[in-house]
Amino acid sequence: MKRVLAALLVLIFLLTAGCTSQKREAYYGFFGSESIALVIEGKHLVVISMHASLLEGYAKAKDLKSTEAPADLLGIPAKAYFGTDEASLAEVRSLITTVASESLGIARSEVTGELALAVLQSKAGDLRKTPFVSTLQMLTGLPDGLTLLQKMKTCHTYDVGQFVTIDSDTDWKLLKGYLGQWLDGALLLE
């Protein structure tokens, strides 16, 4: 009887564990005046660019270290940290823009962050077999970023500076709630 009850409890646990919502994880990168958050839920990736002044203001208001600010602001603990410097981030963007431009047959000026990310995701398997993977790792400090992209079903990129401004009267609690709701919606996009 005890074995049957234990087996039934294990079965119920396995069934309910499969029904729970996907766990979010985040990787936070720091590149001088800009920070990048890679937020993953299931097979959905959201790449978020945040200016350092936003994170510095939040860290100061909440009495946090600047490296703790993105995790607290977005409400997702860091799975890992990465980053190098502003020049390396600019070089990565230039390389990715070139890959997207050549793949799509369009001018570099027409390549948006979203297009570049889509091309990088679609070509991740092929690019992993080239020196590009080590270049990307060296410039970003993110190990195996192409493998991460290859596993995703959808990827989107956003610049928080496009829709959030801060000043001396910023309500940080309200901003944190707003970004949490916004992120919920961003992770639903397909």
C-alpha positions in Angstrom: 0.0 0.0 0.0 2.8 2.4 0.9 4.5 1.7 -2.5 1.3 2.4 -4.4 0.8 5.7 -2.4 4.4 6.7 -3.0 4.2 5.9 -6.7 0.9 7.9 -6.9 2.5 10.9 -5.2 5.5 10.8 -7.5 3.2 10.6 -10.5 1.1 13.6 -9.3 4.3 15.6 -8.7 5.6 14.8 -12.2 2.3 15.8 -13.8 2.0 19.0 -11.9 5.6 19.9 -12.4 5.1 19.7 -16.1 2.1 22.1 -15.9 3.9 24.9 -14.1 5.0 28.0 -15.9 8.4 28.1 -17.5 11.2 29.2 -15.3 12.9 32.4 -16.4 16.7 32.8 -16.4 18.8 35.7 -17.2 22.4 36.5 -18.2 23.6 40.1 -17.6 26.4 41.7 -19.6 28.2 44.9 -18.8 29.9 47.0 -21.5 30.8 50.3 -20.0 27.9 52.7 -20.7 25.6 49.9 -21.8 24.3 46.7 -20.3 22.7 43.8 -22.0 20.2 41.4 -20.4 19.5 38.0 -22.1 16.2 36.8 -20.6 15.1 33.3 -21.5 11.8 31.6 -20.8 11.4 28.2 -22.4 12.6 28.7 -26.0 12.0 32.4 -26.1 14.8 34.9 -25.8 14.5 38.6 -25.2 17.7 40.7 -25.6 17.4 43.9 -23.6 19.8 46.9 -23.9 19.9 49.3 -21.0 21.9 52.4 -20.6 24.2 52.4 -17.6 22.6 55.6 -16.2 19.3 53.7 -15.8 21.1 51.0 -13.8 23.2 53.4 -11.8 20.2 55.4 -10.8 18.3 52.3 -9.8 21.3 50.9 -7.9 21.7 54.2 -6.0 18.0 54.5 -5.2 17.9 50.9 -3.9 21.4 50.9 -2.3 22.7 48.1 -4.5 25.9 47.4 -6.4 25.6 48.3 -10.0 26.1 44.6 -11.0 23.0 43.7 -8.8 20.8 46.4 -10.4 19.6 44.6 -13.6 18.7 41.4 -11.7 16.7 43.4 -9.1 15.1 45.7 -11.6 13.9 42.9 -13.9 13.2 40.5 -11.0 15.2 37.7 -12.4 18.4 36.4 -10.6 21.5 36.2 -12.7 22.4 32.8 -14.1 25.7 34.3 -15.2 27.5 37.6 -15.9 29.5 38.5 -19.0 30.9 41.6 -20.7 34.0 43.3 -21.8 34.1 47.0 -22.9 32.2 49.4 -25.2 34.6 49.0 -28.1 34.1 45.2 -28.1 30.4 45.6 -28.0 30.6 48.0 -31.0 32.7 45.5 -32.9 30.3 42.7 -32.2 27.4 44.8 -33.5 29.4 45.7 -36.6 30.3 42.0 -37.3 26.6 40.9 -36.8 25.4 43.7 -39.0 27.8 42.6 -41.7 26.6 39.0 -41.4 23.0 40.1 -41.6 23.7 42.5 -44.5 25.4 39.9 -46.6 22.9 37.2 -45.8 19.9 39.3 -46.6 21.4 41.2 -49.5 20.6 44.6 -48.0 22.7 47.7 -47.1 24.2 47.7 -43.7 22.2 50.9 -42.9 19.0 48.9 -43.4 19.9 46.2 -40.8 18.0 46.6 -37.6 18.9 44.9 -34.3 15.9 42.6 -34.8 17.0 41.6 -38.3 20.6 41.0 -37.2 19.4 38.8 -34.3 17.1 36.8 -36.6 19.9 36.2 -39.1 22.4 35.3 -36.3 19.8 32.9 -34.9 19.2 31.2 -38.3 22.9 30.9 -39.1 24.0 30.0 -35.5 24.6 26.3 -36.4 26.8 27.2 -39.4 28.6 30.0 -37.6 29.5 27.6 -34.7 31.7 25.7 -37.1 33.8 28.9 -37.9 36.2 31.1 -36.0 33.3 33.5 -35.5 32.3 31.6 -32.4 35.6 32.3 -30.6 35.6 35.9 -31.8 32.1 36.4 -30.4 33.2 34.8 -27.1 36.3 37.0 -26.9 34.4 40.2 -27.6 31.5 39.6 -25.4 32.7 37.3 -22.6 29.7 35.2 -23.2 30.6 31.5 -23.6 28.7 29.6 -26.3 26.2 32.4 -27.2 25.5 30.8 -30.6 24.5 27.5 -29.0 22.0 29.5 -26.8 20.6 31.2 -29.9 20.4 27.9 -31.8 18.1 26.5 -29.1 15.6 29.3 -29.2 12.3 29.3 -31.0 11.9 33.1 -31.0 14.3 35.9 -30.3 13.5 39.6 -29.9 15.7 42.6 -29.1 14.7 45.8 -27.3 16.4 49.0 -26.2 14.8 50.1 -22.9 16.0 53.7 -23.7 13.4 53.8 -26.5 10.5 53.6 -24.1 11.9 54.5 -20.7 13.3 57.8 -19.6 14.6 58.6 -16.1 15.1 61.8 -14.2 15.5 63.0 -10.6 11.8 62.2 -10.0 11.8 58.7 -11.3 9.5 56.4 -9.3 11.7 53.3 -9.2 9.1 51.0 -7.8 6.6 52.0 -10.5 9.4 51.5 -13.2 10.3 48.1 -11.8 6.6 47.0 -12.0 6.2 48.5 -15.5 9.3 46.6 -16.8 8.1 43.4 -15.2 4.7 43.7 -17.1 6.5 44.7 -20.3 8.8 41.7 -20.0 5.9 39.4 -19.5 4.4 40.6 -22.8 7.7 40.6 -24.6 8.3 36.9 -23.8 4.9 36.0 -25.2 5.7 37.3 -28.7 6.3 34.7 -31.4 
